[in-house]
Amino acid sequence: MGLPELKQKIQMQIENADERLFRIVSSVFDNYLNEDLSDNKTLNSKTLLEKKSDRRSPCTS
């Protein structure tokens, strides 16, 4: 299963999700981001949306 198919599958599952699933997914994202930030030794915490925005922004240096 490629990335486009996986994204579509997850989007369909989210549409049918209940509060319990959203809480689980939120915890998974929080843990993933905390590990990612720890691996990079970043001191300030970023939300998922901030990280996504950073990846899309063109480099201005």
Contacts in CASP RR format, 6 or more apart in sequence:
PFRMAT RR
TARGET T0000
AUTHOR 0000-0000-0000
METHOD contacts of the structure
MODEL  1
MGLPELKQKIQMQIENADERLFRIVSSVFDNYLNEDLSDNKTLNSKTLLE
KKSDRRSPCTS
1 9 0 8 1.000
13 21 0 8 1.000
14 25 0 8 1.000
17 25 0 8 1.000
29 48 0 8 1.000
33 45 0 8 1.000
33 46 0 8 1.000
33 47 0 8 1.000
33 48 0 8 1.000
33 51 0 8 1.000
34 45 0 8 1.000
36 51 0 8 1.000
37 45 0 8 1.000
37 46 0 8 1.000
46 54 0 8 1.000
END
